[in-house]
Amino acid sequence: MPWLNAGLAGEWLSSLFAIIVIVLLAKTIYFNRKEIKRIWYIFIPLYFFFLLLFISSFNVTFQKLDELKWKSLDLDNAIVKETDPEKIKMINNHFRNIYLMEKQDPKLAIAIFFNLKNTYLKTFGNKPTPALSTISKYENLITLGTSHFIPSSIIASHSIIPDYLYIICSILFFYLCYLSFHNKKSIRKLLMTFFISSGILALVGIYQKYNYTPNNNTPEIFGIWDTPEPRYFFASFTYKNHWSCFAVISLSVGFAFLIRNIHIHTDNFLRSKIIPFISLFCFILFISTVYSASRSGVIISLLFVSILFPYIKIFKSKVLFVILSLSFSIFFFSFKDNKSITEMHNNTKQQIVQFKLGGLPLRLHLWHDLYQQISLRTFWGYGINSYRSINPIHQSNEVLNIRSIGLQYAHNLYTPLIGHGHNDWLELFSEIGWIGFSFVLLPALLLIIREMISTESLFAKSLFLGCFSYCLFSLIDFPIRTPACFIIFCGIFGVALKYSKLSSN
């Protein structure tokens, strides 16, 4: 949930999560000293990532301005000398926002500034004026002499601490889950608890979807907190695609139990009491991706089932899978006029028409901008969580035009910034560079693929397929930025790897 990363609540929750994970991991490492000596190499990506963050903290790209430097900017004098009222309005509004935002979120202040520079040059050109001189002067004041030969961070500020804690402790959670379990039974108990709670959350989301009445007085999510975009929330998630990503990981756990119980009850699996229960919850989780109106979720869910199907070697169990597939199909035809399905159909139709007219989806433009951004600093990248701040520098006119369309209909003036590139792989490549990608991300991806193909446990194979589905989601969205998705991914990855290595039943 993105609100975990924002403000004082985000810092407090990140710190609490960090303390819990670090204490539990320290205890686990102490009681597993012998095993850790034998598998020390699995910690290499973690050591490297720590080193990357440590070095980058001494190589800062931008700085906040103190009051003395703000006075040296002499903004009032520039406004007096400027003759164009549109330019006066633009720099006055933006610099007022930058000044206020520097105290709360310096990274966002940098994004607002570079959006100002980009918009100004696009609107008025680069002809020397008092307004453009002020923009150039501010950029010189905030820019530090960064070395391109070592990792860098975007800004020196306590606001970056929750970002570091979140991603480090999520990775530590993978190691905690891997080291904490020593038999398959305890892993299955944990995963069953997670699967049941995920199914209940899916039911809550479906109920919520059909009983939600838009209003300005009640927060959308359980009446507790608001969503950035009320049209796209589902259950406790503020973004439908991130719920779908979570649902697909949960679905992989359900299918792991379904396959295992089918193989245990080879001759009479249709009489098993637990199989209908698991099947029902799997169906609910899949339906929730449809009700959330997430096309990505529906496609990846179906792809997950299609990949898993050939590994089912019992004929009768394949019949069950066919029955489930028919059930899904019947659902689609029965609810073809459902609001969520209609929304997905209309969005797809609109994109096809736009594509025929020569227009590309916004995400493709974002990925192109990311490619340009990466090409300028490929080896080390720009630093963790630098995308939002750096993106306006590399933002193409196509993205700027698309994002500005909303301003025509906005009741209140706002700065149309891009929060994420809708591709975690490219975004992280931009932030940690080729070297970070090669030592941290790529080993994890290759390990998932290897275990998914080679593991003899169908239970573990289903879990690894869920992790791989998460990686596919990360190609078209940003689930790593949602703690509920990324932490669960790290946890499932850890227990799946341990389950695959254990030999006991």
Secondary structure, DSSP 4 states (H G I P E B T S, - for coil): -GGGGSHHHHHHHHHHHHHHHHHHHHHHHHHTHHHHHHTGGGGHHHHHHHHHHHHHTTSEEE----HHHHHHH-HHHHHHH---HHHHHHHHHHHHHHHHHHHH-HHHHHHHHHHHHHHHHHHH-S---HHHHHHHHHHHHHB----TTS--EEE--GGGHHHHHHHHHHHHHHHHHHHH--SHHHHHHHHHHHHHHHHHHHHHHHHHHHH----SSS-TBTTTB--SSGGG-BTTBSSHHHHHHHHHHHHHHHHHHHHHHHHHTTTTGGG-SHHHHHHHHHHHHHHHHHHTT-HHHHHHHHHHHHHHGGG---HHHHHHHHHHHHHHHHHHHHTTT-HHHHHHHHHHHHHHHHHHTT---HHHHHHHHHHHHHHHSTTT-S-TT-HHHHHHHH--HHHHHHHHHGGGG-SS---------S-HHHHHHHHHHHHHIIIIIHHHHHHHHHHHHH-S-HHHHHHHHHHHHHHHHHHHS-GGGSHHHHHHHHHHHHHHHHHHH----
